[in-house]
Amino acid sequence: MQQTRIVLIREEKVPVDRRVPLTPAQALKVQQLFPNVRVLCQKSEFRCFPDQAYADLGISVVEDIHDGDILMGVKEVPIQALIPGKTYLFFSHTIKKQPYNRKLLQNILEKNIRLIDYERLTDTKGKRIVAFGRFAGIVGAYNGLYTYGKKYDLYHLQRAKDCYDLEALKKEYKKVCLPPIKIALTGGGRVAKGAMEVLNGVGIRKVTPSLYLSQNFDEPVYTQLEVTDYNRKKDGMPFNKAEFYHHPERFVPGFMPYAQVTDLFIAGAYWDNKAPVLFTKEDMLKNTFNIKVIADVTCDIDGSIPSTKKPSTISDPIYDYNPQQDKISNQPFTDKSLVSVMAIDNLPSELPRDASKAFGEKLIRYVLPSLLGEDAENIIKRATIAAHGQLTTAYQYLQDYVGEASV
């Protein structure tokens, strides 16, 4: 039987991500579970697991990866690093026609690359199989609390990136001591659940949206908001969730009542660019707009949150937004009246060891059997964006995005 070579490629997108698809122990496990597979690791000085940790378990550490069959990374592969004719797995961030990755997808097509996008790996019910959402939510909520405490000099936390692992982070957030503020969290998926782990772990009480709007509290509280809470039908008819997901353009924003009483906002809900924004720049100019800190885990640039003008970075995590000038300041906290924004777009990389381990476990259990054997449930087929120099059938809607590249 012909040997299949899986290569764990190094992350070359700037800023560099420290996560890996498979930990050293998991790379060894893959070889044990699939005897015809050999796992190799491309040299990298940035990974959370050093090259030697792979080498110590017998995983070959190499520089030249041209002999690899399946190349696995995490973030987008820089265009100049793409090798023609290979199968790649990574988060491509192209399925929503993101302008900044248009050339990436064009080059993938031109180089006859088979692209399998982690974000599109789903089961037969459409549920995502592998994701970093839980850790994005954990770090996002922690960073929101970190930002609020720093802005008002309430307490001093170690940065998430400086915590060795999740257990160290949990010990750190026990230092949080908040006044009776209100925290709004959007979403109901992995991100929101991860954020709630932190909020609950700090000891912040969860209240219903109706109580959140109508009552004052003598302790910090948070509420979890679903799309039904902050969107309204244009025609005034009752909200229908199925209609919202199929026809989001029929709805208008309904978030402002929450913005008027919220101090810290954690954005953890997926946003469709056809759906209403949460609030506008003009809303932020109103005297009734109360939000002081925004932890935008979703990080949709110029999307549902007007203050998210650019991603922040792990090395420079916070900026202030001035709605009057529609500009940002990279020197946060100099003016307390401005909204402080945390919008890191690779949050799980602040807890790379835990995040990578959880990701790799799902990859081995649910994805590799279909990737390396029979794809009986079409898991790989559904996630394949490009193959043989063309967009696959499910992704023909991207044709205008790539232009003539796939013709």
Secondary structure, DSSP 4 states (H G I P E B T S, - for coil): -PPEEEEEPPP-SSSPP---SS-HHHHHHHHHH-TTEEEEEE--SS-SS-HHHHHTTT-EEES--TT-SEEE-SSPPPGGG--TT-EEEE----TT--GGGHHHHHHHHHTT-EEEEGGG-B-TTS-BSS--HHHHHHHHHHHHHHHHHHHTT------GGGSSSHHHHHHHHTT----S-EEEEE-SSHHHHHHHHHHHHHTPEE--HHHHHH---SS-EEEEE-HHHHEEETTSPPP-HHHHHH-GGGEEE--HHHHTT-SEEEE-S---TTSPPS--HHHHTSTT----EEEESS--TTSSSTT--S-B-SSS-EEEEETTTTEEESSTTSSTTSEEEE-BTTGGGGSHHHHHHHHHHHIIIIIHHHHHS--TT-HHHHHEEEETTEE-GGGGGGHHHHGGGG-
